[in-house]
């Protein structure tokens, strides 16, 4: 009896020890999981909260028109509203605190005189968008230009020590004095009476003021598309559909691109219309001839019938007269014999 009690106590003690060891093991695993999660969060914060900017290195700019420089950035301040951020674009290698070095500044008084009214930020700084628009492009606007961001205090708009100039990610403008020619894509030959579709497209770098594409055609079937082809380049397309006639053969079709600022660039090609072969030039005269012959035949039949009836009437009249003469002759003979 005593031995059974001792055995039960040993089993109970062993069960308690196993449960205790399992709980300690589970607690250790929980602590390790929490540690790794915390480590991942810390690493993620460290990797995302950095001063970085993504800017195109170079972009074409049409003199007299406009250009949009795509730009995005990140900073060490976490998620901040636009009011807590101050932006500027300045000449590379020059101090942005000096008025003559900024082509854009959140404080308009610090913008270089010949850029005042010509530059503006298109994106929200609070959404990490530092895209810049420059209008009325001039020959000397080639840069290079760098973006700078500063974190400010909300109460007095003074900058904090958190600021950064992205001097390794600057943009240079390639000055273009002649507007680019449109590109025309078309079938080699048009067919008379069938739809003929032509596409005219032009590459540009100012999506805020897209080029206007026009045709020297009286067609209402025109479709226009705008497409981002990356690296600051955009494509505007105009697709027109016409129904050419024989008279349109060897005529000229022109697509003209008009850019912001009034510069124009045309592209012209000659339309060749293939005539549809038909038998109308044979069928129509034949039908007219057959119709005329038919009418003439009917007329002849009618006239023949008419004259035949007249002849019959005359013959009847002659027979009647002959009968009368015969009767008169017989009557005379009778009277003579009497």
Order of alpha helices (4+ residues) and beta strands (2+ residues): alpha-beta-beta-beta-beta-beta-beta-beta-beta-beta-beta-beta-beta-beta-beta-beta-beta-beta-beta-beta-beta-alpha
